[in-house]
Amino acid sequence: MQKINSSIKLQQRPCNPQLLTADCSLHPVLQRVFSARDIQSFAEVEYALKALTPPHLITHLQQAAEILMGHLQQQSNILVFGDYDADGATSTALCVRALILMGHENINFLLPDRFKDGYGVSENVAKRIINLKPDLVITVDTGISSFKGLSLLKQENIEVIVTDHHLPADELPDVSVIVNPNAFNESAGKNLAGVGVAFYLMLELRRLLRKVSWFDDRPEPNLAECLDLVAIGTVADLVILDYNNRILVNEGLKRLRAGACSAGIRKLIEVSGKMRQSLSSQDIGFSIAPRLNAAGRLDDMTIGVQTLLIDDETVATQLAYDLEDMNKNRREIQSQMQDQALAMLPDVEHDQNRYSFVLYQQDWHEGVVGIIASKIKDVTYRPVISFASAGDGLLKGSGRSVTGVHLRDMLDLVDKSEPDLIIRFGGHAMAAGLTIKEQDLSRFTECFEKILQQHVDPVHFNNTLLSDGEINGQEMTLELAKILRDAGPWGQRFPAPSFDGQFKVLDKRILSNKHLKFVLTAKDSHSPIDAILFFATDQQLKTNYQDLHIFYELSVNDFRGEQNPQLMIRHIF
């Protein structure tokens, strides 16, 4: 199958090396990388906690903390309600851990079942919450669009604090207070993940408790003990890694590397095959987060929260292996669905004028359609929404977009254009979820395509790989690979260093029928270096390469206690 958008362009990142020449201790390659990311002072890569955005700049944070403090003083029954993804799980675990550290034990948590309850505080979830008889509900990473469910809680006189980071609708739910930087124009912290918002609430709560001498007769917690959770949730949710988020993730990674986290998290790192002492943000994104998310995709994210909180080594081991088994199952389901999705594309593969793809198959797994949308987006470089049957004549969809096309805003335009078409929707610029009637699938497909053609500049469909340039063969060392790895955290809008170059192929092997392992030499060097391409295409597996022009990352390969430099191939030209 040919790609819809087979034209992938390579462009070198513009950089101004003079920005950082004041410090010659930086490796020249790292200096180039930083300047290409608009780092203008060394303060921007010195991630001190004291440089965090002050909590008072986040709208309604103090009001929420005051309400929460009142409930602690009354020893109220507090329920933390989270989402069923990694951000929601870490947000939930953080609030439970922090409130216990602050001396409150009358606390419980609840997460929705993706398949029975749907997203957010649905009416079904609200009834379950009411039966638990909490005095206060704190929503984390969810709630901003849960109008009906939150209304039911209000009728039962259950106080609610909504903490979230998702984009709001035109109206806000009627609750005691909302802490969501993206719901108020004047608020700081707009790039925080749900777990970041929850962390700030706990910081503000501790500040207020200090003022009322709460810690005179109990130990005051060091909330840095929660930053391992902040790092996992922030990276997993693919939020923009601005300076503030990089501080949070950097400090969290320090704790994870030191093993200063729960036994459950340590075991999760272990089963993922990563070395804890050198854990990176990429390891979280590609290894830890998928295993944690597998619980919410296939089963019940309660298992994920339990793993994050548990300190019993035996139970932690069992929970971590449960998540590992779920993730293996998820991979098998994903592989089959992905093949089916790709098979749907040839009918339209030559239609370069198409702006979107909407895919559906009756037996697709609801928990995996988001991954399928992401994979097909990578192939087509168009916004993609994939649907699964949700029963009762409904379809649940998950969408992924490309840079420059705000998916949640596009769905909002569809909703305004045809108000009876989408039952509910929500999300971000790059990812969104929605529910429609199965009978309306064709109408939605047409309307979504029409809206995009009316509002999107097709220039956004040009897939351009941004390179940090070439590095010579003598520089492809383990030392430089470690320098680049440790200069992170890398992530959204602060991408890992990527390079391009011409290489001679000394050896090529196929691994597990789907990956390619090379031994290469750079054009200006005789020193061999290993390279790997994961999930190669059928054509790539068959090609007898003599020379390669590749887009790659210089990485550290940890294998059986040995470390060597390795090129992670992202694209072969």
N, C-alpha and C positions, 0 to 999 in steps of 0.2 A: 504494500500500500504506500502510495506517495503521500507526503505531508501536505496538508492544506496550505500551509505557509512554509514552503521549502526554502525560501530566501532568508537565510540567517546572516546578518551582517556583523562584522567585527569592527569595533571602534575603540581607540585608545582613550582612556580617561584623561581629561585635561588635568594638569597639575602644575603647581607653582613651588618647585623645590626650595626656593628662597624663603618660604614661610618658616622653614624649620632648620635652616642652616646654622642657627645660633648654637646648636648642640651637636657637635660632631661625634658624640658617643652613639648616636643612632646609626644602625646599619643603613647604608644608602638606599637599599631596596625598601626598607620600612619607612624611611623618610619620604620616599616617593609615594608610597601607599597612603600614608597619612595626609600628605599634601593634596592628593587626588580626592580625598574625602573632606576637603575644606577644613582640615584641622589647622587653626591659625595660631595656637599657643599650646605649650606643653600642659597647661592647666586642663585642657580639654581631654587629655589622656591620662590624667592623674585622678583616679576615681575615689576621692575621699568622701566618706559619708557626710561630713560636715558641709559638703557642697550640694547636698540634696535640695530640691525645691522645698521651701518652707511650707509646712502643712497649712498655715493660715491663708495661703493663696488659693486653696481649693475650696470652692463654694460649698457652704452648708456643712463643712466638715466639723466645725466646732459644735454646731447645733446637734448633729448626729451623736457626737461623743458625749454631749451633756445628757441626752436622752439615755444613752447606753450606760453612762455612769449612774444615773438614777436607778436603773434596773439592777446594777451590781450592788448598790447600797441596800436595795430592798430584797436581795437574794432571789430575784425573779427567775422564772423558768424561761430560759432563752433558747431559741431554735435558730440555727444557721441553715439557710437554704441556698444551695448552690446549683450550678449548671453541671451537665454530664460530660464536659470535656476536661482536658488537663488544667486549663485556667480555672474552671469552676471547682475542680477537686482540690487544687492547691489553695484557692481562696478559702474554701470551707475548712480545710485542715489548718490553715493559718489562724483563722478566727478561733477555732476550738482550742488550738495550742496556746495562743496568746491570752485568751480569757482565763484558761486554767492557770497559766503562769501568773496572772494578776489576781488569783485567789478566788475565782468564781468556778464552782463545780456543778451548778445546776444548769447544765448545758447539754444540748443534743444537736444532731444535724440530720438533714434530710436532703436527698437528691432525687430528681424525677427519673422515672423509668422512660427512656426514649420512646419505647414502643407502646406503653400503656398510658403514659401521662402527657407525652409531647413536651414541647419546650416551655420553660418558664413556670410561673405560678399559674398553671391552668386551673380551671374550675375543679377538676378531679383532684389535683394536688391540694388546692385550698381546703377541700373537705377532709383530706388526710391530716393536714396541719391542724385544723380545728379540733379533730379528735385527739390530738396530742396535747391540747390545752396549754399552749405557750402563752406567756405574758408579752413577750417580744419576739418578733421575727426579724432577723437580719438577712436580707438577700445579698448574695455575692455573685458578681459576674452575670447577673440576670435581674429581671424585675421591671426594667424600664418600659416594657411593652405589655406587662401582665395586668391589664385593666380589670378584667372580669374576676380573676382569682383574688387579686388584692382587694377588690370591692367586697367580696365575700368575707375576707378577714376583718375588714373595717366594720362590717355589720355585726360581727361577733366581738367587737371591742378589743381586738388583738392589735397591739401597736406594731407598726412596721417601719423599719429603716431600710430603704432601698440603696444598695451600693452596686454600681454597674459602670460599664464604660462603653456600652453599645450606643449607637446613634438613636436618639429618641424619635417618636412620632411627633405630629404637630401639637399634641397634648401630652401632659404628664399624668401618671397615676396619682390618685388621691391617697397619700400616705403621710405619716408624720414628718418625714424628711427624706430627701433624695440627695445622695452624694454620687454625682456622675459628671466628671469634668466636661464631657461632650454634650451635656444637656444645658449648659450655661455658658454663654459667650465669654464672660469675664473670668472664668475659672482657669487656673493653671492645671497642669497634669493631663493634658488631652491625649497623650500617647501612652498613659498608664494602662496596663492590662487590668483585668478584674482583680487579680491578686495584688497588684500595686495599689489600687484604691483601698482594698481591705487593709493592707499594711499601714497606709496613712491613717486610716480610722483608728487602728490600734495605737499608733504613735500619739495621736491627739488624745485618745482616752487616757493613756498613761500620763500625759502632761496634766490633764485635769485632775486625775487621781492624786498626783503629787501635791497639788494645791490644797486638797482637803485632807492631807496627812494620811491617806489610805495606806501608805507603805510604812507607817510607823510601827505597825505590829505584824507585818508580813514582808517577805523579801520583794524588792523591786526587780522586775524582770529586765534582762537585756534583750530587747526585741530584735537585735541582730541575730538572735538564735532562730528567727523565722525567715531569714533571708535566703536559706536554701530553697524554701518553698516559693519565694518570690522569683528567684532565678528560673526555676523549672517552669512555672506558669507563664512568666513573661516571654521566655524564648518559645515555648510551645504554642502560644497564641499568635505568634508572628506579628506582634505590634512593632511599631517603629522603634528601633533602638537609638533614641535620642540620648543626649548626655545624661539626663536623669536616670533613664532606664539602664544605661550602661553601668552607672554607679551601682544600682541595685543588683544587676546580674553579676557584676564583677565581685562584689562582696559575697553574694550567694555562692558563686563558684569556689571562692576561697574556703568556705565552710564545707562544701561538698568534697573538695579535694582532701581536706583534713579529716574527713569522716565525722565532722561535727553536725550530724543529722540523725534522723531516726534509723533504727535497724532496718526498717522496711525500705527506706531509700537506699541505704548501703547495699542491701540485697538486690534491689532493682538494678543498680549500676552493675553489680556483679553478674547477674544473669544476662545483661545486655552485652557482656564481653568487653566492656570498656575499663581502662585503668583509672581508678578513682583519683589517683594522685595527679594525673594530668588531664582531668576531665575538661572539656571545652564546651562552649555554647553550641557548637555543631553537634557534639555528642548528645547534648540534651535534645536538640531538634530532631536528629535522625535516629536516635536509639532509645532514649528515656521516654520522651513524649509519646511515640507510637505505642509503646507497651502500656503506658498509663491510659492513653486514649482507647486502647482496645477494650477496656472494661466498659466504657460508656457506649462504644459502638456495637458490641455484641451481647453485653450482659447488663451489669448494674454497676455504676461508678462508685457505689458504696464500697466496693472492694478496693478501688483506687484510693479513696480517702483513708480507709483502714490501713493500707500499705504505707501511706505517707506518715501516719501517726504512730504505728506500732513500734514498740521498743523491745518486745520479746523476740529473741533471735530465732527461735523455732517457728513461731507463728509467722514472723517476717519472711523466713525462707519459703514457707508454703504459699504465702500470698504472692510473693515475687514470681514463683514458678507458675502459679495460677495465671498471672498476667502474661507471662511468657507463652503459655499454652494458648491463651486467647489471641495473642498477637500472631502466632503461627496460623491459627484458624483464620484470622482476619486476612493474612497474606494470601491464603489459598482462595478465599472468597473473592478477594480483590483481583487476583490473577485471572480468574474465570470471567468476572464482570468486565475487566479491562479488555480482554480479547473480544468479548461481545460488543463492547462500545466501539472499539476500533473497526470492527466489521461493519458497523453502521455508517462509517464515514465515506467509503468509496463512492456512494451515490452522489455525494456533493463535493467530492474532493477537488474537482476542477472549477468549482464556483468561487472564484476569488472575490466576488462581490458580497459574499455572505458575511454578516457582522456577528453572528452568534450561532451556537449549537445547543439544542435542547434534546436530551436523550432520555429514553424510558424503555424499560423492559419489565414485564409483569413480575418476574421472579427475582428481581434485584433486591439486595439487602439494604434496608433503610439506613443502617449504620455505616455503610461503606460508600454510599453515593457521593459524598463529599470528596473522597479520595479520587474517585473516578472522574469527577468534574475537574479536579486539579490535573490529573494525568492527561486528559483530553485537551485541556487548555494549553498544556505544554506542547502538545502535538500541533494544534491548530493555531495557537496564539490568537484566540478569540475568547470572549466570555462564554462559559459553558455552564449549563444547568442540567443536572441529571436527577431524575425522579425515581422513586420507588413507591410501590403500592402501600398505603397505610390502612387499608380496609375501609369499609363503609363508603366506598366510592370516592375515596380521597387519595391524592398523591402528595407525598412530601418530597420536596426538592432541596438540593444543596448546590450552590453555585460558586464558581471561582472566576475571577476576572483578571485582566491584564492591567499593567500600569497605565493610568490615565483614563480608565473607564470605571467610574464609581458605581459598583454593582447595586448597592442598597439604594442609591439615588435613582438608578434606572428602574428598579422595581417600584419605587415610589411614583415615578412617572407613569408606569403601566397601571398602577392602582388608581391614579387620578384620571387616567384616560378611560379606563373601564372599571369602575368601582366595584362591580360584582364579580370580578374575575379572580382576584387573589383573596383567599380567606384570611390569611395572616402572613406577615413577612417581617424580617429584621436582619440586621447585620452591619457590615462595614463596607469600605471601599472595595476590598479585594475578595470578600467572602460574604455570603448571605444564605439564608434559609427561607423557605416559603411553603405554603400549603395551598393546593388548588383542588378542584373537583376533577376526577378522571375524565369526565365528558368534556372538560374545557381545555384539555391538553393542546389540541390543534389551535384553538383560538389564542391560548397563551403564547404558543410558539410564534404565531404570526404577529401578535401585538408586541412581544418582546423584541423581535427582529425589527419591526417598524419603528419602535421607540429609539433603538440604538442607531438606526439609519438616520433618524431625524436629529439626534443630539450628539453623536460621537464622530470625531474627526478620524478617518481611517488611518491617519498617520500613526495612531496608537497600535496598529496591528503590525507594524514593522518590528520584527524581533531582532534587537541589536544587543550583542554581547559586548560588555564594556571590559576592556583589558587594562591591567596595570602595566602593560608593555611586555618586553622580553627580558629574561634574565639569562646570563650566559651559563654555560655548563659548569664552570668552576664554582659558581655561586649556589648550585643546587645541592646544598649540603644539609646534613641533619641539624647543624647549628642554626642555619637560616630558617629551616622548617619550624624549629622550636621558637625562634624569635617571632615569626609571623603568627604562630598559634597563640603564643602567650601575650601578644600585643592586643588581643581582643578585650572584651567579647565582641564578636562579629555577629551581624544579623541584619534585619530589615533596615534599609536606608544607611547601613554601615556595613557593607558587604565584605565578606572574607576576601583577602587578596587573591586575584585571579590573573593569570598571565597567558600569553600565547607564544608559540614558537614552532620551529621546524626541527624534526627529529628523524634519525635513521632507525629503522626497526631491526633489532638483532634477533628478537624472538617474540613469538605470539602464541598464547595458549588460551583455550576456552575453558572456563570454570563453570561447573554446574549447568552447562548447556545455555548460559545466558550472559555470562560476564566475560570480558576480555582482559587477559593479563599480558603486558608487554615488557620487554627489556629494550630500552631505548638509549641512544646517545644523541646529545645535542649536536648541531651542525659544527659548533666550534670546540667540541670536546670529544675525547675518546673514552671518557669515564661512563660506564653503563649506569642506568638508573631504572628502577622498576616503575611501572605505570599501570593503572587499572581503570577500566571503563565498566561501570555497573550497568546492567540491563541493556546490553547492546542490541541493536536491531538485527533482523535476520540477514540483511545485506552486509552489515558490519562483521557479523560472525563468519560470513563466507569469503569476505575480501582478503586477498593475500597482500597485505601491506608491505611495501618496501620503504616508503617515506610517509611521514605523518606531519600534518599541520594541525596542531591541537590547541584548544582552550582548556586551561587546567589550573588546579591549585597545588601548591607545593605543601605536602602534608607529612606528618610523622606516622609511620606504620609501626604500631606496637604489636609484635607477634612473638608469642612464647618467650617473653622477657627480653627480646631484642628490639631495638629501635633503629629504624632506617628511614632515610628520606624516600618519599614516594609521590609520584604525580597522580593526582585524582583527575582523570580526564572528564571534563564536562561536555565537550563537543569535539567531534572530528570534522574538519572542513574538507 
